[in-house]
Amino acid sequence: MNQGAEEKNSRMHRVGRVFHRVGSAYAPREERRLGGHLCAVVAFGGYTAAWAAVLARRKAKLPDRYEPWDIVLTAAAVFRLSRLLSKGSVTSPLRAPFTRYESATGPAEVSESPRGGDLRSSVGELVTCPFCLSVWLTTTFTGARLLWPSATRAVTGGITSLAIADTLQLSYDCLLQKNGE
């Protein structure tokens, strides 16, 4: 190994030790996967920067303000899609490489726990957390709305319809259970 590679290896080892000490001080009695979380933050920064680059290249005009209806549609769509992706039993094959099945938790939803090393477990945490996925989905819908407003409205409107239909299904089930008591 040449001297430059040895120095780089030594610097990386020192950075790793410092990061380990910070993690131990942060949560001394609990294993926290800060390395994997740092990778997720860096990945999200890259994802956001990629959207910004595409928007800049296409000279997308930022709106002076958003229409309230678009905010409501996007919020409902993000809510429903994040639940479907992070908890849906039908989407469990997408999460399976990063998670372990725990139990069924509700109508067509499951509970899973992250598994694997730092990076794999961090991906597992991301894909099982509707709150975490909401950040990525909001970024996606925001960028898509600036590039393809009509298509994005159609998609968010469709997913919002699904959210309303699910609410009606669950409400109906609750009424049946209440009347059956």
C-alpha positions in Angstrom: 0.0 0.0 0.0 1.4 3.4 -0.9 1.8 6.3 1.6 -1.2 8.2 0.3 -3.5 5.3 0.6 -2.2 4.6 4.1 -2.8 8.2 5.2 -6.3 8.1 3.8 -7.0 4.8 5.5 -5.6 6.2 8.8 -7.8 9.4 8.5 -10.9 7.3 7.8 -10.1 5.1 10.8 -9.8 8.3 13.0 -13.0 9.7 11.7 -14.7 6.3 12.4 -13.4 6.3 16.0 -14.6 9.9 16.6 -18.0 9.0 15.1 -18.2 6.0 17.4 -17.4 8.1 20.4 -20.0 10.6 19.5 -22.6 7.8 19.1 -21.6 6.3 22.4 -21.9 9.7 24.2 -25.2 10.4 22.4 -26.9 7.1 23.5 -24.7 5.3 26.0 -27.2 2.6 27.0 -28.8 2.1 23.7 -27.6 1.1 20.2 -28.3 3.9 17.8 -27.3 3.5 14.2 -26.0 7.0 13.7 -23.8 6.0 10.7 -26.8 4.7 8.8 -28.9 7.7 9.7 -26.1 10.0 8.5 -26.1 8.1 5.2 -29.9 8.6 5.0 -29.5 12.4 5.6 -26.8 12.5 2.9 -29.0 10.5 0.5 -31.9 12.9 1.1 -29.7 15.9 0.5 -28.6 14.3 -2.8 -32.2 13.5 -3.7 -33.2 17.1 -3.0 -30.2 18.5 -4.9 -31.1 16.3 -7.9 -34.6 17.7 -7.9 -33.2 21.3 -7.6 -30.8 20.7 -10.5 -33.6 19.3 -12.7 -35.9 22.2 -11.8 -33.1 24.7 -12.5 -32.2 23.1 -15.8 -35.8 23.2 -16.9 -36.1 26.7 -15.6 -39.2 25.8 -13.6 -40.9 28.9 -12.3 -41.5 28.7 -8.5 -45.1 29.8 -7.6 -45.6 32.9 -5.6 -48.0 30.8 -3.5 -49.6 27.4 -3.6 -53.2 27.0 -4.1 -54.8 25.7 -0.8 -56.5 22.9 -2.7 -53.2 21.6 -4.0 -51.8 21.6 -0.5 -54.8 19.6 0.8 -54.5 17.1 -2.1 -50.8 16.7 -1.7 -51.1 16.3 2.1 -53.8 13.6 1.8 -51.8 11.8 -1.0 -48.6 11.9 1.0 -50.4 10.6 4.0 -52.0 7.7 2.2 -49.0 6.8 0.0 -46.6 6.8 3.0 -49.0 4.5 5.0 -49.3 2.2 2.0 -45.5 2.0 1.4 -44.5 1.8 5.0 -47.3 -0.4 6.6 -49.3 -2.0 3.8 -49.3 -5.8 3.7 -49.4 -5.7 -0.1 -46.1 -3.7 -0.2 -44.3 -5.9 2.3 -42.2 -7.6 -0.4 -40.6 -4.1 -1.1 -39.6 -3.8 2.6 -38.7 -7.4 3.2 -35.0 -7.1 2.4 -34.7 -4.5 5.2 -37.2 -5.6 7.7 -38.6 -8.5 9.8 -42.3 -9.2 10.0 -43.7 -8.8 13.5 -47.5 -8.9 13.3 -50.6 -7.8 11.6 -51.7 -4.4 13.1 -54.9 -3.4 11.4 -56.8 -3.6 8.1 -54.2 -4.5 5.5 -51.3 -3.2 7.6 -48.4 -5.0 9.3 -45.8 -4.2 11.9 -42.2 -4.8 10.9 -38.8 -4.1 12.6 -35.6 -3.1 10.8 -32.9 -5.7 10.5 -29.3 -5.9 9.4 -26.2 -3.6 9.9 -26.1 0.1 10.0 -27.1 1.0 6.5 -29.6 -1.9 6.0 -31.2 -1.2 9.3 -31.5 2.5 8.6 -33.2 1.7 5.3 -35.5 -0.6 7.3 -36.3 2.2 9.7 -37.0 4.6 6.8 -39.3 2.2 4.9 -41.3 1.3 8.0 -41.8 4.9 9.1 -44.7 6.8 7.5 -43.4 10.0 9.0 -39.9 9.5 7.4 -41.4 8.5 4.0 -43.6 11.6 4.1 -40.5 13.9 3.8 -39.3 12.0 0.7 -42.8 11.9 -0.8 -43.5 15.6 -0.2 -40.2 16.4 -1.9 -41.2 14.2 -4.8 -44.7 15.7 -5.2 -43.3 19.2 -4.8 -40.8 18.7 -7.6 -43.2 16.9 -9.8 -45.8 19.6 -9.3 -43.3 22.2 -10.5 -42.5 20.2 -13.6 -45.8 18.5 -14.4 -48.6 20.3 -12.7 -51.5 18.6 -14.4 -50.2 15.1 -14.2 -49.2 15.6 -10.5 -52.7 17.0 -9.7 -54.2 13.9 -11.3 -51.9 11.6 -9.3 -52.5 13.4 -6.0 -56.2 13.5 -6.7 -56.3 9.8 -7.3 -54.4 9.0 -4.2 -56.5 11.4 -2.2 -59.6 9.6 -3.5 -58.0 6.3 -2.2 -57.5 8.0 1.2 -61.1 9.1 1.4 -62.3 5.6 0.3 -60.2 4.0 3.0 -61.7 6.4 5.6 -65.2 5.5 4.5 -64.3 1.7 4.7 -62.9 2.1 8.2 -65.9 4.3 9.3 -68.3 1.7 7.9 -66.5 -1.1 9.8 -66.7 1.0 13.0 -70.4 1.6 12.6 -71.0 -2.2 12.0 -69.0 -3.0 15.1 -70.8 -0.4 17.2 -74.2 -1.6 16.1 -73.2 -5.2 16.8 -72.5 -4.5 20.4 
